[in-house]
């Protein structure tokens, strides 16, 4: 319901029926939160709807129609908003869903992925100016990093390079929780004074390594290991599939930002983890 309401407002802004409000712009209509958080949450919601359409044989014709309709509108909404990490997750989620649906036919699943993923990508690239521009910008800023250090991609590369200096000096236990801004500012002033210092490196793995070292990183990865382990043993198709997809999504998401630091996505992770990775059959 929350995603549906957000999606309605997103389209109202995009079609210029109402004026942008909150963090929204006409060409990036995400009114209630930044596109950095919105698109990953939208991708996860799309997965749930896709799963119902493909796996729930008990849906009525009306439910099947409504779910399919929202799957299409949410997919389109994904590419008129600017969250590149969420868009990458959409394709990862789609590939995961196809493998789950054709679990006994791996070759068929692979062929479907090779057809659908490039097809949707090219369709979005050709029809969505926002998606087209964001893709081109990411490629250009990565290739010409030294000339685009102030871009979102350029700053992430600088954050990673500067943070690595801190990690090399404190590899085992890190510099301590909350000390990233202080330690990073020292390195930033020395290496890249033209770039504003950051309170986090926009990469969850780097943030944990700086603050808690290898011990902290292994502890965090253990959470995902046990989530995947629990999901693999769950005989309920929904809990099995969603229980695998949630950690997979976050393991990839965390390469582009500190998604367990931001409260929107961290609450999403905690909320779904609380029941997806619990063996209710024992109680």
C-alpha positions as CSV (number, residue, x, y, z in Angstrom):
1,X,0.0,0.0,0.0
2,X,2.8,2.4,0.9
3,X,4.6,1.7,-2.5
4,X,1.3,2.1,-4.3
5,X,0.6,5.5,-2.7
6,X,4.1,6.7,-3.4
7,X,3.9,5.5,-7.0
8,X,0.7,7.4,-7.6
9,X,2.3,10.6,-6.3
10,X,5.4,9.9,-8.4
11,X,3.3,9.7,-11.6
12,X,1.2,12.7,-10.7
13,X,4.5,14.7,-10.4
14,X,6.0,13.2,-13.6
15,X,2.8,14.0,-15.6
16,X,2.9,17.5,-14.1
17,X,-0.6,17.1,-12.7
18,X,0.7,18.3,-9.3
19,X,3.8,20.4,-8.4
20,X,6.9,18.6,-7.1
21,X,7.2,18.5,-3.3
22,X,9.6,17.0,-0.8
23,X,12.7,15.7,-2.6
24,X,10.9,15.3,-5.9
25,X,11.6,16.9,-9.3
26,X,9.6,16.5,-12.5
27,X,12.4,14.3,-14.0
28,X,13.1,12.5,-10.7
29,X,9.7,12.1,-9.0
30,X,10.6,10.6,-5.6
31,X,8.7,12.9,-3.2
32,X,9.0,11.0,0.1
33,X,12.6,10.1,0.1
34,X,15.8,10.3,-2.0
35,X,16.0,8.2,-5.1
36,X,19.0,6.5,-3.4
37,X,16.6,4.9,-1.0
38,X,13.4,4.8,-3.1
39,X,14.6,2.7,-6.0
40,X,16.0,-0.2,-4.0
41,X,12.8,-0.4,-2.0
42,X,10.8,-0.2,-5.2
43,X,12.8,-3.1,-6.7
44,X,12.1,-5.2,-3.6
45,X,8.4,-4.4,-3.9
46,X,8.4,-5.4,-7.6
47,X,10.0,-8.7,-6.6
48,X,7.2,-9.5,-4.2
49,X,4.5,-8.7,-6.7
50,X,6.3,-10.7,-9.5
51,X,6.6,-13.6,-7.1
52,X,2.8,-13.5,-6.4
53,X,2.0,-13.4,-10.1
54,X,4.3,-16.3,-11.0
55,X,4.1,-18.6,-8.0
56,X,0.7,-18.0,-6.3
57,X,-1.8,-20.3,-8.0
58,X,-4.6,-19.3,-5.7
59,X,-4.9,-15.7,-7.0
60,X,-8.3,-14.8,-8.4
61,X,-8.5,-13.4,-11.9
62,X,-9.0,-9.9,-10.4
63,X,-6.0,-10.3,-8.1
64,X,-3.9,-11.6,-11.0
65,X,-4.9,-8.6,-13.1
66,X,-4.3,-6.1,-10.4
67,X,-0.9,-7.6,-9.4
68,X,0.2,-7.7,-13.1
69,X,-0.9,-4.1,-13.6
70,X,1.1,-2.9,-10.6
71,X,4.1,-5.0,-11.7
72,X,4.1,-3.1,-15.0
73,X,3.5,0.4,-13.5
74,X,6.2,-0.1,-10.9
75,X,8.7,-1.4,-13.4
76,X,8.0,1.8,-15.5
77,X,8.3,3.9,-12.4
78,X,11.7,2.3,-11.8
79,X,13.2,3.9,-14.9
80,X,11.6,7.4,-14.7
81,X,13.4,7.9,-11.3
82,X,17.1,8.4,-10.8
83,X,18.3,5.6,-8.5
84,X,20.9,3.7,-10.4
85,X,21.6,1.3,-7.6
86,X,18.0,0.4,-7.5
87,X,17.9,-0.1,-11.2
88,X,20.9,-2.4,-11.0
89,X,19.1,-4.3,-8.3
90,X,16.0,-4.5,-10.5
91,X,17.9,-6.5,-13.1
92,X,19.6,-8.7,-10.4
93,X,16.2,-9.3,-8.9
94,X,14.7,-10.2,-12.3
95,X,17.5,-12.6,-13.0
96,X,17.1,-14.2,-9.6
97,X,13.3,-14.5,-10.1
98,X,13.8,-16.3,-13.5
99,X,16.2,-18.8,-12.0
100,X,13.8,-19.5,-9.2
101,X,10.9,-19.9,-11.6
102,X,12.9,-22.2,-13.9
103,X,14.7,-23.9,-11.0
104,X,14.7,-27.3,-12.8
105,X,15.7,-25.8,-16.2
106,X,18.8,-23.8,-15.7
107,X,19.6,-23.5,-19.5
108,X,16.1,-22.2,-20.2
109,X,16.5,-19.7,-17.3
110,X,19.8,-18.5,-18.6
111,X,18.3,-18.0,-22.1
112,X,15.4,-16.0,-20.6
113,X,17.8,-13.8,-18.7
114,X,19.9,-13.2,-21.8
115,X,16.7,-12.1,-23.7
116,X,14.8,-10.2,-21.0
117,X,17.5,-8.3,-19.2
118,X,19.1,-6.7,-22.3
119,X,15.6,-6.2,-23.8
120,X,14.3,-4.3,-20.8
121,X,17.5,-2.3,-20.5
122,X,17.5,-1.2,-24.1
123,X,13.8,-0.4,-24.0
124,X,14.3,1.8,-20.9
125,X,17.5,3.4,-22.4
126,X,15.6,4.3,-25.6
127,X,12.4,5.6,-24.0
128,X,13.4,7.1,-20.7
129,X,15.5,10.3,-20.9
130,X,16.3,10.1,-17.2
131,X,17.6,6.5,-17.4
132,X,19.5,7.3,-20.6
133,X,21.2,10.3,-19.1
134,X,22.1,8.6,-15.8
135,X,23.6,5.6,-17.6
136,X,25.7,7.8,-19.9
137,X,26.8,9.9,-17.0
138,X,27.9,7.0,-14.9
139,X,30.0,5.6,-17.8
140,X,31.5,9.0,-18.6
141,X,32.4,9.8,-15.0
142,X,33.9,6.4,-14.4
143,X,36.1,6.5,-17.6
144,X,37.1,10.1,-17.0
145,X,37.3,10.0,-13.2
146,X,40.2,12.5,-12.8
147,X,38.1,15.1,-14.7
148,X,34.9,14.4,-12.8
149,X,35.9,14.1,-9.1
150,X,33.0,16.2,-8.0
151,X,30.4,13.8,-9.6
152,X,28.6,11.2,-7.6
153,X,30.7,8.4,-9.2
154,X,33.9,10.4,-8.9
155,X,33.4,11.2,-5.2
156,X,32.7,7.5,-4.5
157,X,36.0,6.6,-6.2
158,X,37.8,9.2,-4.1
159,X,36.0,8.0,-0.9
160,X,37.3,4.5,-1.6
161,X,40.9,5.5,-2.4
162,X,41.1,7.7,0.7
163,X,39.4,5.2,3.0
164,X,41.8,2.5,1.9
165,X,44.6,4.5,3.5
166,X,42.8,4.4,6.8
167,X,42.1,0.7,6.5
168,X,45.8,-0.2,5.8
169,X,46.7,1.5,9.1
170,X,43.9,-0.1,11.1
171,X,43.2,-3.4,9.4
172,X,42.1,-5.7,12.3
173,X,39.8,-3.6,14.6
174,X,39.4,-0.4,12.6
175,X,39.4,3.1,14.1
176,X,36.3,2.7,16.1
177,X,32.5,3.1,15.7
178,X,31.6,6.7,14.7
179,X,35.2,7.8,14.0
180,X,35.1,7.6,10.3
181,X,34.4,11.4,9.7
182,X,37.3,12.4,11.9
183,X,39.8,10.0,10.4
184,X,38.6,10.5,6.8
185,X,38.9,14.3,7.1
186,X,42.6,14.0,7.9
187,X,43.3,11.9,4.8
188,X,40.9,14.0,2.6
189,X,42.7,17.3,3.5
190,X,45.9,15.7,2.5
191,X,44.9,13.9,-0.8
192,X,41.8,15.5,-2.2
193,X,41.2,18.9,-0.4
194,X,39.0,20.1,-3.4
195,X,36.4,17.5,-2.4
196,X,34.1,18.0,0.6
197,X,34.8,15.4,3.3
198,X,32.2,12.8,3.8
199,X,30.6,11.3,6.9
200,X,30.5,7.9,5.2
201,X,32.2,6.4,2.1
202,X,28.9,5.4,0.4
203,X,30.0,1.8,0.5
204,X,28.9,-0.3,3.5
205,X,31.9,-2.7,3.3
206,X,34.4,0.2,3.3
207,X,32.6,1.9,6.2
208,X,32.6,-1.3,8.3
209,X,36.3,-2.0,7.4
210,X,37.3,1.6,8.5
211,X,35.4,1.5,11.7
212,X,35.6,-2.1,12.8
213,X,38.3,-3.7,10.6
214,X,38.3,-7.2,9.3
215,X,36.7,-8.5,12.5
216,X,33.7,-6.2,11.9
217,X,33.4,-7.1,8.3
218,X,33.4,-10.8,9.0
219,X,30.8,-10.3,11.7
220,X,28.5,-8.4,9.2
221,X,29.0,-11.0,6.5
222,X,28.1,-13.7,9.0
223,X,24.6,-12.2,9.2
224,X,24.1,-12.7,5.5
225,X,25.6,-16.2,5.6
226,X,23.1,-17.3,8.2
227,X,20.2,-15.7,6.5
228,X,21.0,-17.6,3.3
229,X,21.6,-20.8,5.2
230,X,18.2,-20.5,6.9
231,X,16.4,-19.6,3.7
232,X,17.9,-22.6,1.9
233,X,16.4,-25.0,4.5
234,X,12.9,-23.4,4.5
235,X,10.3,-25.5,2.6
236,X,7.9,-22.7,2.2
237,X,8.4,-21.3,-1.4
238,X,7.8,-17.7,-0.4
239,X,10.1,-17.7,2.6
240,X,12.7,-19.7,0.7
241,X,12.8,-17.4,-2.3
242,X,12.3,-14.1,-0.6
243,X,14.7,-15.2,2.2
244,X,17.4,-15.7,-0.4
245,X,16.7,-12.6,-2.4
246,X,16.8,-10.1,0.5
247,X,20.4,-10.8,1.5
248,X,21.5,-11.1,-2.2
249,X,20.0,-7.6,-2.9
250,X,21.7,-6.0,0.1
251,X,25.0,-7.7,-0.6
252,X,25.1,-6.0,-4.0
253,X,23.4,-2.7,-2.9
254,X,26.1,-2.1,-0.2
255,X,28.7,-1.8,-2.9
256,X,27.2,1.5,-4.0
257,X,26.2,3.1,-0.6
258,X,26.0,2.5,3.1
259,X,22.5,1.0,2.9
260,X,22.5,-0.3,6.5
261,X,23.3,3.1,7.7
262,X,20.4,4.9,6.1
263,X,17.2,4.4,8.1
264,X,14.8,3.8,5.2
265,X,16.7,0.8,3.8
266,X,18.0,-0.5,7.2
267,X,14.4,-0.6,8.5
268,X,13.4,-2.5,5.4
269,X,16.2,-5.0,6.0
270,X,15.4,-5.4,9.7
271,X,11.7,-5.7,9.2
272,X,11.7,-8.4,6.6
273,X,14.6,-10.2,8.2
274,X,12.6,-10.5,11.4
275,X,10.1,-13.0,9.9
276,X,11.8,-14.3,6.7
277,X,14.7,-15.8,8.6
278,X,12.8,-17.4,11.5
279,X,11.9,-21.0,11.6
280,X,8.2,-20.8,12.7
281,X,7.7,-24.5,12.4
282,X,9.7,-25.1,15.6
283,X,7.2,-23.1,17.7
